[in-house]
Amino acid sequence: MFYREAGDFKTSYVDDGQTFPIKFDRYRYYFVLFVAFAMVPLLINDYWVNAIFLPFLIYSIAAIGLNILVGYCGQVSLGTGGFMAVGAYACYKFMTGLDIWIGGVQYALPPINIFFSVILAGLVTAVVGVLFGLPSLRIKGFYLAVATLAAQFFLVWLFNKWAWAYNYSASGQINAPEREIFGVAITGPNTEAWASYLFCLVIAAITAVIARNLTRGASGRKWMAIRDMDIAAEIIGVNPLKAKLSAFAVSSFYIGIAGALFFAVYLGAVEVGEAFGIQKSFIVLFMVIIGGLGSIFGSFAGAAFLVLLPVLLKLMLADSTDTITGFSTVMSWIFLLAFAAAVVMLVINVIRTRSLIAGSGVGWIFASIAAFMAYALTIGGMGWPTDIVAHLQLVIVGALIIIFLVAEPHGIAQLWRVAKEKLRLWPFPH
Amino acid sequence: MKKRLATMAVAAVMAAGPVMADLVFPSLSYRTGAYAAGGIPFADGYADYFTLLNERDGGIGGVMTKVPECETAYNTEKGVECYESLKDSGGLVYQPLSTGITYQLIPKMTADDIPLHTMGYGRTSAANGKVFSHVFNYPANYWNGASVIVNHLLEQNGGDMKGKKVALVYHNSAFGKEPIRTLEELSAKHGYELSLLPVDHPGQEQKSQWLQIRRDKPDYVIMYGWGVMNQVAIQEAANIRFPMENFIGIWWSGAEHDVMPAGEAANGYKAVTFHAVGDDFPVFDDIRKYVVDKGLAAGAGDQVGKVVYNRGLYAAMLAAEAAKKAQEIHGTAQITPSMMRDGMEALEITEERMAELGMPNFGPSFSVSCENHGGDGLGAITQWDAAAGEWKMISEFGPSDMDVIQPLIIEDSEAFAAESNIEQRCN
């Protein structure tokens, strides 16, 4: 009814080639931008920024980067954590003043503005990414994954060993000193919530727009040609060297920026083994898979899913306000049983229909899950022991990854596409 | 939504009658992951002591205490989430039990005016109160630990360690790297040869390190490990038949769960400590009576009297004493984190006070001042008796080599002050 092409006339090639050809989509996009830029900064506090928005935006950038490599160009990479580390340490060197020793004399650049430090860190990572992307010209698939895994371990080892990279600090930790843009602190302890949020949001928005257009343009088509069949691509005139290495460069640029923001704006202090270990590579890969391979929206959705879900589970299950008790115990059991039943039915439905959203009773299943979540959040958490909740988090996130792989291998982005298709016909599906 | 309902609930309680808010001691614990073996007893000990104060004394200065827990899994990202979510609860002092999380919280908490107590871990140079206004690491730090170990070795060698070989097996992180500088300085002073063997997180893979030890045959091995790394190292040491009495761990590598898996073979393994071990103290009778027997014990309740449990208990005791001090200084029972900081800075722990608390000689007596946030840095050596299944103190609390450590503290903290534009206090 509202979501349709009919009546939206395009009178120029520019109009016809725009990112969101459907008017409803376009306005939704502007609305999201408006909320993100103009409303959220006025409403958020330290908790929302540090626990939710910063990790979401930063992981989104990393997921877009990896999606370009894995989703668009088809080159599997497990080196994300290592490349993020390159971004973080490069950013640290630039923001504290890059120093070079020649013949025992130290020459140092003055500290560079944090925005340009982040961009430069991305460029350094792009160079490193190209170096580690070279094997992709000879090897494919699992073998390439192993080669990039080597990059992961080598880079973490390097930043543990190479004292110059962490300015010879005794502990090997790097700490982000206070840095400002237009007199507003962006890094360091005295940052306002809105400032660090806006800084990351601006970078995320710019990088996402660039990525979206890159993938729509000639380079994106080359990447996809390589992904779909590299020999065929070569025959029709795609240079695999350029295509693969440019994918590695762009991807690493994004991941480097994400690493720089992760260190400088989000955590403020980082040690390479803990922050950029193999876990990081996997979690970003999961984001790309759950979100949807070959989709920019999917990168955001996957990042949101894996950042928000653990926090949400913790707020629902572990926290407690312990001011409301007594009446809530019976209620809690009712909601909990409804929730458990819904989860069991969801699993049965997924096995039966091979889909997350098909089946007749699926609306009720999601309604009872939502009801339980709403109830748990309203009473301020169920107050379960923290260790049980932590284990449950792992179980639930793991189960959802499996469910997604079985029921929707193309990820959340595909669910989104299906929803849009349905919306286009609504309310007259026949 | 959650916050609004919470405020409504608080408003409802306020309407019912004036009730004093609790004193909040947040616990950033980890009961899951590769470091849970140490995280669980510490969190239990920390929570149980405050439960004891509530049940026996009616809280601190007449105000009940509360210990909200948040699971970090020793992970810095979760640590951030935990800190931010507990910040509004009015937490008086944070004890993250993780050097990585500590590094991250130091600037944040200084800006938020909340004190941070990192007992025997964290950033060692935070002992310099002139630079680190909100960070405390009394009664001892990593460098004290390293020095006490070397002192013990000196004692065994009649004061001369020339030509002896010492290997440091360490967790390859900020935590494990901390003692390197001190051990190097001490090696220059005493003439022993130091070799470094890093072990990567989480530390389950140590074959190559111990192969190297078998080849190099060092006279002594010092370990800075935590979590699953300890058990693996002790088992590997047993496998290559390294004499256990020459294998000494830092206080984070000397608990029951570290030595038990190696069984008899772990007999004689040593560790340094800054508090007493065992449950032969009157305070444990109270804990059994008021906490365990009432079913109020934190966790499974099976950790009472274990080494790391005692450490959690000790940390809680020091926090409670500091809160009392703060109440005295500011003349109010309802203290804020800022007042708590003043209490911690004025903290004085004497033998008499510990005896009153049912913990005679549980730790060394010490006092904190504006300049010195690190206490006196005393440590003792404990040894594992596999047959009896318990740790035994084999020395008194002895001093560490502050002539070597103090200049290092000054140097590192002043570098931090210069980097972060901090003005020195206490002048």
Boltz contact constraints between the chains, C-beta under 6 A:
constraints:
  - contact:
      token1: [A, 46]
      token2: [B, 84]
      max_distance: 6.0
  - contact:
      token1: [A, 47]
      token2: [B, 84]
      max_distance: 6.0
  - contact:
      token1: [A, 47]
      token2: [B, 85]
      max_distance: 6.0
  - contact:
      token1: [A, 50]
      token2: [B, 80]
      max_distance: 6.0
  - contact:
      token1: [A, 50]
      token2: [B, 84]
      max_distance: 6.0
  - contact:
      token1: [A, 51]
      token2: [B, 81]
      max_distance: 6.0
  - contact:
      token1: [A, 51]
      token2: [B, 84]
      max_distance: 6.0
  - contact:
      token1: [A, 160]
      token2: [B, 172]
      max_distance: 6.0
  - contact:
      token1: [A, 170]
      token2: [B, 181]
      max_distance: 6.0
  - contact:
      token1: [A, 170]
      token2: [B, 412]
      max_distance: 6.0
  - contact:
      token1: [A, 171]
      token2: [B, 174]
      max_distance: 6.0
  - contact:
      token1: [A, 171]
      token2: [B, 177]
      max_distance: 6.0
  - contact:
      token1: [A, 171]
      token2: [B, 178]
      max_distance: 6.0
  - contact:
      token1: [A, 172]
      token2: [B, 174]
      max_distance: 6.0
  - contact:
      token1: [A, 172]
      token2: [B, 177]
      max_distance: 6.0
  - contact:
      token1: [A, 173]
      token2: [B, 103]
      max_distance: 6.0
  - contact:
      token1: [A, 173]
      token2: [B, 174]
      max_distance: 6.0
  - contact:
      token1: [A, 177]
      token2: [B, 419]
      max_distance: 6.0
  - contact:
      token1: [A, 177]
      token2: [B, 420]
      max_distance: 6.0
  - contact:
      token1: [A, 189]
      token2: [B, 107]
      max_distance: 6.0
  - contact:
      token1: [A, 189]
      token2: [B, 108]
      max_distance: 6.0
  - contact:
      token1: [A, 189]
      token2: [B, 111]
      max_distance: 6.0
  - contact:
      token1: [A, 190]
      token2: [B, 111]
      max_distance: 6.0
  - contact:
      token1: [A, 267]
      token2: [B, 76]
      max_distance: 6.0
  - contact:
      token1: [A, 267]
      token2: [B, 104]
      max_distance: 6.0
  - contact:
      token1: [A, 268]
      token2: [B, 104]
      max_distance: 6.0
  - contact:
      token1: [A, 269]
      token2: [B, 103]
      max_distance: 6.0
  - contact:
      token1: [A, 269]
      token2: [B, 104]
      max_distance: 6.0
  - contact:
      token1: [A, 271]
      token2: [B, 100]
      max_distance: 6.0
  - contact:
      token1: [A, 271]
      token2: [B, 173]
      max_distance: 6.0
  - contact:
      token1: [A, 271]
      token2: [B, 174]
      max_distance: 6.0
  - contact:
      token1: [A, 273]
      token2: [B, 172]
      max_distance: 6.0
  - contact:
      token1: [A, 273]
      token2: [B, 173]
      max_distance: 6.0
  - contact:
      token1: [A, 273]
      token2: [B, 201]
      max_distance: 6.0
  - contact:
      token1: [A, 274]
      token2: [B, 100]
      max_distance: 6.0
  - contact:
      token1: [A, 321]
      token2: [B, 6]
      max_distance: 6.0
  - contact:
      token1: [A, 323]
      token2: [B, 9]
      max_distance: 6.0
  - contact:
      token1: [A, 324]
      token2: [B, 9]
      max_distance: 6.0
  - contact:
      token1: [A, 377]
      token2: [B, 1]
      max_distance: 6.0
  - contact:
      token1: [A, 377]
      token2: [B, 2]
      max_distance: 6.0
  - contact:
      token1: [A, 378]
      token2: [B, 5]
      max_distance: 6.0
  - contact:
      token1: [A, 380]
      token2: [B, 2]
      max_distance: 6.0
  - contact:
      token1: [A, 380]
      token2: [B, 6]
      max_distance: 6.0
  - contact:
      token1: [A, 386]
      token2: [B, 69]
      max_distance: 6.0
  - contact:
      token1: [A, 386]
      token2: [B, 71]
      max_distance: 6.0
  - contact:
      token1: [A, 387]
      token2: [B, 31]
      max_distance: 6.0
  - contact:
      token1: [A, 387]
      token2: [B, 32]
      max_distance: 6.0
  - contact:
      token1: [A, 390]
      token2: [B, 32]
      max_distance: 6.0
  - contact:
      token1: [A, 390]
      token2: [B, 71]
      max_distance: 6.0
